Amino acid sequence: MAETVYVSDIQKAKKFFLEGLGFTLEEDYGDNILIKSENLEIEVVQDEEKSSLFKEVEIKANDKEEAKKKLKNLGYILDEDLVEGFDNLKVKLL
């Protein structure tokens, strides 16, 4: 079963998860996408109201240092292994 993350901007989410964290795009329905990593499946849904809810997700990165480098290059702030994403989304890299 996929975990659900709500975002205000699906394009930002694609960039964050696909380019920054290396997820694979499984399905693209326009306002929501299904993405997969080695150990996690996430449904990302564009929903302006729910995007303000705080959400923290733990993700096992194949190459944590490479993921951190990519996320920094995309302009995200990292504190150790915690990435401050967007829309109150925080990702802990394992």
Helices and strands as residue ranges (DSSP letters): E 3-7, H 10-14, I 15-20, E 24-28, E 32-36, E 41-46, G 50-52, E 55-59, H 64-73, E 77-79, E 82-84, E 89-93
